[in-house]
Amino acid sequence: MDFTLSPVTEALRDLATEILEDRSTPDRLGALAREGRWWDLDTHARLVDAGVVGAVVPEELGGAGLGYLDLHHVLLAVGATVAQVPLWEDVVLGALPLVRHGSPEQQQRLLPDLVAGRTHLTAALLEPGSADPLRPETTARATGDGWEVSGTKTQVTLAPEATRVLVAARVAEGPGTVLLLVDPTGSGVSLETQETVAGRPTSRMTLETVAVGADDVLGTAGSDSPLEDVVLHASAGLASIAAGVAGRALRLAASYTSGRDQFGQPLATFQAVRQRLADAYIDVEAMRLTSLQAAWRLDADLDAQDAVQVAKFWAGDAGHRVVHTAQHVHGGMGIDLDYELHRCYRMAKWVEFTLGAGNQQLRHIGRRLAEQTA
């Protein structure tokens, strides 16, 4: 098997990495924090100009027509630089579902402006008290000319800036689910700012009998709804970001322990420190491998459910171990809010708990294995 990246993939990865490493620096992100801002939209605009945001969008709509495996390497770079850009929201939650399941009219209406950086897209997949995004409690009722949707979504990132939010809902009078493109400024929609441990701006989204036209239904409603496909790609994207974050945290830990002396010798020479970092290295490599496997299966349109949930398990379980180890070997520096490692920890925790933590992924896998052997 040939695992060599194509020249196009290498060019996209290197371009995204160059932009993010140049601009997502601790000093720059610290300046954003002092200004009361989190999203680094100036850097995101650079990614737009470079064609990174439109990478998976078809060429006739202004994009590059690349696949999900190419996007995987960009998301690794986002994690490796702990960049505060809405790439996961715009591309994985917004552009990709439209490319895979949107009608030509929906694609033409929403994607060119996204590729040009004039608009943002995101999705509302999580609900208060619910651990399974595939079983939403938000309900959608068919009307004569569309749908009426009611319910509450939580942890919706980028909602105030988005032109449309992809809302997952349960069909009220029938089986299955439906995905609706909702205007966050529309009648019946309210957004409430939420505070998160990750610092990533999120909103609680309340929908009270919100009218959605028939032309704003993504794919089909019912048992053939594309919700599972959207959740799989979103989870795999998080796993890719987590692998990049964990690799960054490990490099910071290796650099710090190599240059910090204790009892007259570098910390990295102590056996206990070496063992912790060696275990973290194995975890990082496992995260890279499983996220790549998930991305490859999704890109090839193969059955990827197990691969994605395994990758998401490693993203949460191993990601937690890696950032905890990095903080531990740093000592007091590890919890300094002005030090870069703190951002790694916060992003790793955001990935861990978004769309299901590690134990939830194991339950899904175990339940499916039990059904197969029953």
Salt bridges, closest charged atoms under 4 A:
ASP14 OD1 - ARG13 NE 3.04
GLU35 OE1 - ARG37 NH2 2.63
ASP40 OD1 - ARG28 NH2 2.83
ASP42 OD2 - ARG28 NH2 3.83
GLU89 OE2 - ARG200 NE 3.09
ASP90 OD2 - HIS44 NE2 2.87
ASP90 OD2 - HIS120 ND1 2.89
GLU105 OE2 - ARG109 NE 2.71
ASP113 OD1 - ARG118 NH2 2.65
GLU127 OE2 - LYS153 NZ 2.90
ASP132 OD2 - ARG135 NH1 2.44
GLU173 OE2 - ARG141 NH1 2.97
ASP183 OD2 - ARG164 NH1 3.97
ASP216 OD1 - ARG109 NH2 3.03
ASP229 OD2 - ARG100 NE 2.84
ASP229 OD2 - HIS101 NE2 2.68
ASP229 OD1 - HIS233 ND1 3.57
ASP283 OD1 - ARG321 NH2 2.87
GLU285 OE2 - ARG288 NE 3.85
ASP301 OD1 - ARG100 NH2 3.34
ASP306 OD1 - ARG368 NH2 2.30
ASP317 OD2 - ARG321 NH1 2.66
GLU340 OE2 - ARG248 NH2 2.78
GLU340 OE2 - ARG343 NH2 3.81
GLU352 OE1 - LYS349 NZ 2.60
